[in-house]
């Protein structure tokens, strides 16, 4: 049965017409999958589905997403990211080099929302990976996401009763009213580099942008996979943050706002 797949021209150019046609005919595409963006189940027989190709220098991983979450696109990543990533997305492996065997790519999911702390609304970003994050250069089934962030200066939070401290050298890049990236210090005092970068600029609400301009900073919270989930409302997001904090699974900082 033909799948309701979207294969963009840039994805087709990478995987070739033959592979793209097989996907569209339903030969190689999964029926059900976990969306690489929101991590909830999808069905390519019932709803429009995007093909998302993560490409390194030698290899690539083909993943699937709800078309309402992500458009079909090619996402450039480093070969180290591909080789070192834990298996986290339901997708086929596309070998650009037949000798390579590629684990699937963990993706950082980012949600924006307003968080009430001490009677005042603050703009916040909540980061949750789609799979466990292991320390670079190691293998195993553990999750080092929070320890790695704590080493970078993030603070463990047991409750959201006060604004976390500023993490100097990091910033949130907002341009043309859209969220573009989270920047971290470059090596040896060099230019800041993207710790996280949007595949395409993310829309934020007028209220979020107004709060960011008022405070000139953004709060960033992070939790391991499965701690927060994709919450449809800010009150549910806050409940999930409070629960993660109470369970010792939340870190956070404040970051200066870069841009407008």
N, C-alpha and C positions, 0 to 999 in steps of 0.2 A: 504494500500500500504506500503511495507517495507520502512523504513527510511534508509538514508545513514549515520547511526550512528556508531561511534567508542565508544565501551565500553571497557576500559582497564581491565586487570586482577585485578588490585587493586580496581577499582570501582566495578567490579562484586563481589569481595570478601566482600565489604561493604554492597551492596544492595541485594545480594543473586542472585542465578541463575534464579529463577522464575521471579523476577522483571526485571533483565537484558534481559531475553528472551522476555518479554512483550515489553520492549523498542525497541529491535531490530526488533520485528514484527510490530512495528508501533502502538501498542495499546495505550501506555501511552505517547509516544513522541509527542511533538508539531510539526505541519508542519512548521509554521513560528515562529521565536523567535528573540529576540535581543541578539546578541553575548555578553557574560559576559565579554569579553576582550575589543573589539573595540566598542561595543554598537551600531553597525549597524545591519540592519535586516539580518537574515539568513533563509534558507529554507532547512529542513532536507530531503525533497523529491528531491531536486535539487543539493545539494552540501554536501560534507563530513562534518559531524558535530561531535564534541567531547562532551561527557558527562563529566562534571566537578562537583565533589562532595565536597562541603564544610562541614567539619565534626567538630562538637564540642564534648564535653564530653558526652552529652545525645542525641543530635539531629543532623540532617544533612539537608542541602539544596542541591538539585540537579539542576544544571544549565547547559546551553548549550552554546557552542562556535564554531565558524568556526574552522575546523581542521587546517587551515593555521595560526590561531591565537594562539591556545593552543592545546596541546595534551590532550587526556582523562586522568584524574588524580584525585587523592584525595588530597585536601588541608586542612591541620589541622588548625583550628582556635579555639579560646577560646569560651566557652559557653556564656560568657558575650558579645563577639563580635556578636555571632549569635542572642542572645536575644535582644541586643540593636541596632542592625542594622536596618536601614530603608529599606522598600521594594524597590529593585532596579534592580533585575534580573528576567528575564522571565524564570521560572523553576518550577518544582514540588517540594513540600516539602516531604521529606522522613522522617517519624517518626521512629527513633530508640526506642523512648519511646512514646507509644501512648498517654500519658497524656500531652505531650509537643506540643505547637503550636508555630511555628517558623516563624518570619518575614524573608524576603529574605535578603541576605548578600550584603552590599555595598562593592565594590572593588575599590582600588586605581589603576587607570590606569597611567602608567609611560611611557613617550616618551623621547627618547634622541635626541639631535640635537645640531648643532653649532649655536651660536647666536652672531651676530656682534654688538659690543658695543665700541664706540669711536675708530673705525677703526681697532679693533682687534677681532679675533674669539675666543669665549669662549665656553667650553663644558657646556652643560646645560641639566638638567632633568626637564620635565614639568609634574606635577602631577595634575590629574583631577579625582575625584571620579565618579563612575558610577551612583551615586544617591546622594540626599541630606544627609549631615552628621549632626546628632543632638548631642547635648552635652550628654555625658554618664549619664545615670540615668534619662533622661527626655524623654518625648514623645511629638510629635507634628509634624507639617509640615514645620517647619522652616529649615534653613540651617546655621549651626554654624561652617562650615569648616574653613572659613577665620578667624573669631574671635578666634577660638581655636589655630590656627597657630600663630596669632599675639601675643597671650598670651605666646607662646613658644619662641618668639623672632623674628619671621618673620616680614619683613618690608612691609607695603603697598607701591605699586609702581604705580605712575601715568604715568610714561614713562620709556622706557629702554634706558636712555641716559648715565648711568654710572653703574659700577658694584655694586651690593648691598653689604652691609657690611657682614663680616664673622660672622656666628652663632657659637660661641665657644661651644665645647662639642659635636657637631654633626659632622658627617663625611659621606662620600660616599665610600662604600667598593667595590673596583675593584680588582678582583683576576683572574689571568690567562687571562687577557685581556677581562674579562666579568664582567658585572654589577651584583652584588649579593644583595646589601642591602643599605638602608639608616639607619645609626645608630644614636640614640639619647642617651643622658646621662642616666645612670642607677640611680635608686633611692638611695638617701643618699651617693652619690659619688661612687656607685658601678660600675661594668663593664658596658660598653655601651650595649644597647639592640636595637633590630631591630625595627625601626618605620615603615619601609616598607621592605619586603623581597621578592625577585623574586621567583615565583613558581619553575622556573628553571632559571639558569643564563642567562641574556640577552646579546646578541651580541651587540657590539658597533662598529662603523666604525673606520678604522685606523686613520682618521683625528680627530675624537672625542677623541680617546685614546691619540694621540700625543698632542692635545691641553690640555688634562687633565694632562699629564705628564709635559708639559711645565709650566703650571700655578700652578700645585700641588693643585688645588682646582676645584670644580665643582659648577656652579650656579644652584640653584634649584628654580623653579617658581611653584606656585600652584594657582589654580583657581577653583571656584565652578563648579558643573556639568553643562554641556551645554555651557561653556564659550569658550573652545578651540576646542574640537572635535579632531578626529584622522586625522591629516593632512599628506598627502602623501609626501610633499616636505618641505624642511626647510624654503623656502621663504614664503610658505603658513602658516607654523607654526609661523614664525615671525609676519606675518600680524595678525594672531589670538591673539598672545601675546600683540601686540600693541593695538588692539581693546579692549581686556580685561582690560589692564591697563587704557586706556582712560575712560572705564566705571566703574573704581574703583573696579574691580573684580580680581586683581592680587596682590599676595604677593611674595616676593622672598628673598633669602639670598645666600651667598657664603658659601660652606662647604669644609673643607680640604679633600684632597684625602687620603683614606686609601688603601694601596695595590698598585698594579702596573697594 
